[in-house]
């Protein structure tokens, strides 16, 4: 696992990246390009429950 210091990911294409367990704030990830599966992974940042 690699660690990076990230300022913002706006306009960054993450579709080919492994983002499981990514630790970012909502404002940091805003505007990033992700796949549908990655989008589901990122919902944990919202602390919502999907049933």
N, CA, C and O atoms as a MOPAC input file, in Angstrom:
PM7 MOZYME 1SCF
protein

 N      0.84200 1    -1.17200 1     0.00000 1
 C      0.00000 1     0.00000 1     0.00000 1
 C      0.89000 1     1.23900 1     0.00000 1
 O      1.86100 1     1.32300 1     0.75200 1
 N      0.54300 1     2.19300 1    -0.85300 1
 C      1.31500 1     3.42800 1    -0.93100 1
 C      0.53100 1     4.56800 1    -0.31200 1
 O     -0.70000 1     4.56300 1    -0.31300 1
 N      1.24700 1     5.53600 1     0.21200 1
 C      0.62000 1     6.69600 1     0.82800 1
 C      1.05600 1     7.95100 1     0.09800 1
 O      2.22600 1     8.11500 1    -0.24800 1
 N      0.09900 1     8.82900 1    -0.12800 1
 C      0.37400 1    10.08800 1    -0.79400 1
 C     -0.29100 1    11.21500 1    -0.02600 1
 O     -1.32800 1    11.01100 1     0.60600 1
 N      0.28900 1    12.38400 1    -0.07400 1
 C     -0.36300 1    13.57300 1     0.46700 1
 C     -1.08000 1    14.23200 1    -0.70100 1
 O     -0.45700 1    14.61400 1    -1.69100 1
 N     -2.39000 1    14.35900 1    -0.57400 1
 C     -3.21200 1    14.83200 1    -1.67900 1
 C     -3.86800 1    16.15600 1    -1.31300 1
 O     -4.47600 1    16.28400 1    -0.25000 1
 N     -3.74400 1    17.12900 1    -2.19000 1
 C     -4.41700 1    18.41100 1    -1.99000 1
 C     -5.83700 1    18.34900 1    -2.53100 1
 O     -6.78600 1    18.63900 1    -1.80300 1
 N     -5.99800 1    17.98200 1    -3.77800 1
 C     -7.31400 1    17.86000 1    -4.40000 1
 C     -7.19300 1    16.95100 1    -5.61600 1
 O     -6.15300 1    16.91000 1    -6.27300 1
 N     -8.25500 1    16.23200 1    -5.90500 1
 C     -8.24100 1    15.29400 1    -7.02500 1
 C     -9.15900 1    15.74200 1    -8.16000 1
 O     -9.48600 1    14.94200 1    -9.03700 1
 N     -9.57700 1    16.99500 1    -8.15800 1
 C    -10.47000 1    17.50300 1    -9.19700 1
 C     -9.83200 1    17.28600 1   -10.56800 1
 O     -8.66400 1    17.60700 1   -10.79000 1
 N    -10.63300 1    16.73100 1   -11.48400 1
 C    -10.22500 1    16.44800 1   -12.86300 1
 C     -9.17500 1    15.34800 1   -12.99300 1
 O     -8.60500 1    15.17700 1   -14.07100 1
 N     -8.90500 1    14.59800 1   -11.92300 1
 C     -7.95900 1    13.48700 1   -11.98200 1
 C     -8.72800 1    12.20800 1   -12.30400 1
 O     -9.75200 1    11.92300 1   -11.68200 1
 N     -8.23900 1    11.44000 1   -13.27100 1
 C     -8.87100 1    10.19000 1   -13.67800 1
 C     -8.35200 1     9.05700 1   -12.79300 1
 O     -7.18800 1     8.66800 1   -12.88500 1
 N     -9.21900 1     8.53800 1   -11.94500 1
 C     -8.85600 1     7.44400 1   -11.04000 1
 C     -9.41400 1     6.10500 1   -11.51000 1
 O     -9.34600 1     5.11700 1   -10.77900 1
 N     -9.96200 1     6.06300 1   -12.71400 1
 C    -10.65900 1     4.86500 1   -13.17800 1
 C     -9.77600 1     3.63000 1   -13.28500 1
 O    -10.28800 1     2.51100 1   -13.25400 1
 N     -8.48100 1     3.80000 1   -13.40800 1
 C     -7.58200 1     2.64100 1   -13.48500 1
 C     -6.81100 1     2.42900 1   -12.18400 1
 O     -5.88100 1     1.62400 1   -12.13200 1
 N     -7.19600 1     3.14800 1   -11.14200 1
 C     -6.48100 1     3.08200 1    -9.86100 1
 C     -7.23500 1     2.23800 1    -8.84400 1
 O     -8.46100 1     2.14200 1    -8.89600 1
 N     -6.51100 1     1.63500 1    -7.93300 1
 C     -7.09800 1     0.92900 1    -6.79900 1
 C     -7.30900 1     1.95900 1    -5.69900 1
 O     -6.34000 1     2.49900 1    -5.16500 1
 N     -8.56800 1     2.23900 1    -5.35200 1
 C     -8.83800 1     3.27300 1    -4.35000 1
 C     -9.44400 1     2.71200 1    -3.06900 1
 O     -9.80400 1     3.47400 1    -2.17100 1
 N     -9.56200 1     1.39000 1    -2.97400 1
 C    -10.12800 1     0.78600 1    -1.76900 1
 C     -9.35200 1     1.25800 1    -0.55000 1
 O     -8.12800 1     1.13300 1    -0.49800 1
 N    -10.06200 1     1.79600 1     0.42300 1
 C     -9.43400 1     2.26400 1     1.64700 1
 C     -8.83000 1     3.64800 1     1.55200 1
 O     -8.15700 1     4.09300 1     2.48200 1
 N     -9.05900 1     4.34200 1     0.43900 1
 C     -8.50900 1     5.69000 1     0.28500 1
 C     -9.01000 1     6.58100 1     1.42500 1
 O    -10.16800 1     6.49100 1     1.83400 1
 N     -8.15200 1     7.41100 1     1.91300 1
 C     -8.49900 1     8.30000 1     3.02900 1
 C     -8.39900 1     9.74600 1     2.54800 1
 O     -7.32400 1    10.34600 1     2.54800 1
 N     -9.54200 1    10.28700 1     2.14100 1
 C     -9.60600 1    11.66500 1     1.66000 1
 C    -10.86700 1    12.32000 1     2.19600 1
 O    -11.81500 1    11.64300 1     2.59200 1
 N    -10.86600 1    13.62100 1     2.20400 1
 C    -12.06400 1    14.35900 1     2.56900 1
 C    -12.96600 1    14.51600 1     1.35900 1
 O    -12.52300 1    14.34800 1     0.22300 1
 N    -14.22500 1    14.83700 1     1.59900 1
 C    -15.16600 1    15.01200 1     0.50000 1
 C    -14.72100 1    16.10400 1    -0.46000 1
 O    -14.85900 1    15.94900 1    -1.67300 1
 N    -14.19700 1    17.19100 1     0.05200 1
 C    -13.73800 1    18.27300 1    -0.81700 1
 C    -12.52400 1    17.86300 1    -1.63900 1
 O    -12.32700 1    18.37600 1    -2.74100 1
 N    -11.70700 1    16.94900 1    -1.12500 1
 C    -10.51800 1    16.48900 1    -1.85200 1
 C    -10.87900 1    15.62400 1    -3.05300 1
 O    -10.19500 1    15.67200 1    -4.07500 1
 N    -11.93300 1    14.84100 1    -2.94500 1
 C    -12.31300 1    13.89700 1    -3.99500 1
 C    -13.29400 1    14.51500 1    -4.99000 1
 O    -13.53900 1    13.94500 1    -6.05400 1
 N    -13.84700 1    15.65400 1    -4.65800 1
 C    -14.84900 1    16.31400 1    -5.50600 1
 C    -14.27900 1    16.59000 1    -6.89500 1
 O    -13.22000 1    17.20200 1    -7.03500 1
 N    -14.99900 1    16.12700 1    -7.92400 1
 C    -14.58800 1    16.36300 1    -9.29900 1
 C    -13.67700 1    15.31200 1    -9.89300 1
 O    -13.31300 1    15.40700 1   -11.06500 1
 N    -13.29700 1    14.30100 1    -9.10700 1
 C    -12.45100 1    13.22600 1    -9.63700 1
 C    -13.28500 1    12.31100 1   -10.52700 1
 O    -14.48800 1    12.16300 1   -10.31400 1
 N    -12.65700 1    11.70300 1   -11.51300 1
 C    -13.32900 1    10.76500 1   -12.40400 1
 C    -13.11800 1     9.35700 1   -11.86100 1
 O    -11.98200 1     8.90600 1   -11.71100 1
 N    -14.23200 1     8.65800 1   -11.56400 1
 C    -14.16800 1     7.30700 1   -11.00700 1
 C    -15.16000 1     6.40500 1   -11.72900 1
 O    -16.07100 1     6.88300 1   -12.40400 1
 N    -14.97500 1     5.10400 1   -11.58100 1
 C    -15.93300 1     4.14100 1   -12.12500 1
 C    -17.12700 1     4.03800 1   -11.17700 1
 O    -17.09200 1     4.55200 1   -10.05900 1
 N    -18.17700 1     3.37100 1   -11.63700 1
 C    -19.35600 1     3.17000 1   -10.79600 1
 C    -18.99700 1     2.39100 1    -9.52700 1
 O    -19.47600 1     2.71900 1    -8.44200 1
 N    -18.17000 1     1.37800 1    -9.66200 1
 C    -17.75000 1     0.58100 1    -8.49900 1
 C    -16.95000 1     1.44500 1    -7.52700 1
 O    -17.15600 1     1.36400 1    -6.31600 1
 N    -16.05100 1     2.26000 1    -8.03900 1
 C    -15.27600 1     3.16000 1    -7.18400 1
 C    -16.20900 1     4.15100 1    -6.49000 1
 O    -16.00600 1     4.48700 1    -5.32300 1
 N    -17.22200 1     4.61300 1    -7.20300 1
 C    -18.19500 1     5.52800 1    -6.61600 1
 C    -18.89200 1     4.90100 1    -5.42200 1
 O    -19.12500 1     5.56300 1    -4.41100 1
 N    -19.22200 1     3.62400 1    -5.54200 1
 C    -19.82700 1     2.92200 1    -4.41000 1
 C    -18.86500 1     2.85100 1    -3.23300 1
 O    -19.27200 1     3.02400 1    -2.08400 1
 N    -17.60400 1     2.59900 1    -3.50900 1
 C    -16.58600 1     2.56500 1    -2.45000 1
 C    -16.50200 1     3.92000 1    -1.74700 1
 O    -16.34100 1     3.98600 1    -0.52900 1
 N    -16.61100 1     4.98300 1    -2.51400 1
 C    -16.48200 1     6.32900 1    -1.95000 1
 C    -17.69400 1     6.76100 1    -1.12800 1
 O    -17.61200 1     7.73100 1    -0.37500 1
 N    -18.81000 1     6.05900 1    -1.26000 1
 C    -19.98000 1     6.43700 1    -0.45900 1
 C    -19.71000 1     6.28400 1     1.03300 1
 O    -20.40300 1     6.89400 1     1.84700 1
 N    -18.72300 1     5.48500 1     1.40300 1
 C    -18.40800 1     5.34800 1     2.83900 1
 C    -17.96100 1     6.67700 1     3.43400 1
 O    -18.08200 1     6.89000 1     4.64100 1
 N    -17.44400 1     7.57400 1     2.59200 1
 C    -17.03900 1     8.89400 1     3.07100 1
 C    -18.24000 1     9.71500 1     3.52000 1
 O    -18.10900 1    10.63200 1     4.33100 1
 N    -19.41100 1     9.37800 1     2.98500 1
 C    -20.63100 1    10.09600 1     3.34600 1
 C    -21.23800 1     9.57100 1     4.63900 1
 O    -22.13300 1    10.19000 1     5.21400 1
 N    -20.74100 1     8.42500 1     5.09000 1
 C    -21.25800 1     7.76800 1     6.29300 1
 C    -22.75800 1     7.52900 1     6.19100 1
 O    -23.50600 1     7.75300 1     7.14200 1
 N    -23.18600 1     7.06300 1     5.00000 1
 C    -24.59000 1     6.75000 1     4.78400 1
 C    -24.77000 1     5.24100 1     4.76700 1
 O    -23.80400 1     4.48900 1     4.63900 1
 N    -26.00800 1     4.81200 1     4.89700 1
 C    -26.33600 1     3.39500 1     4.85400 1
 C    -27.13800 1     3.14800 1     3.58600 1
 O    -28.19300 1     3.75200 1     3.38800 1
 N    -26.64800 1     2.27100 1     2.73200 1
 C    -27.34700 1     1.92000 1     1.50100 1
 C    -27.93100 1     0.52900 1     1.68800 1
 O    -27.21400 1    -0.42100 1     2.00200 1
 N    -29.21400 1     0.42100 1     1.49600 1
 C    -29.88300 1    -0.88300 1     1.65900 1
 C    -30.42300 1    -1.36700 1     0.34000 1
 O    -31.01700 1    -2.44300 1     0.27400 1

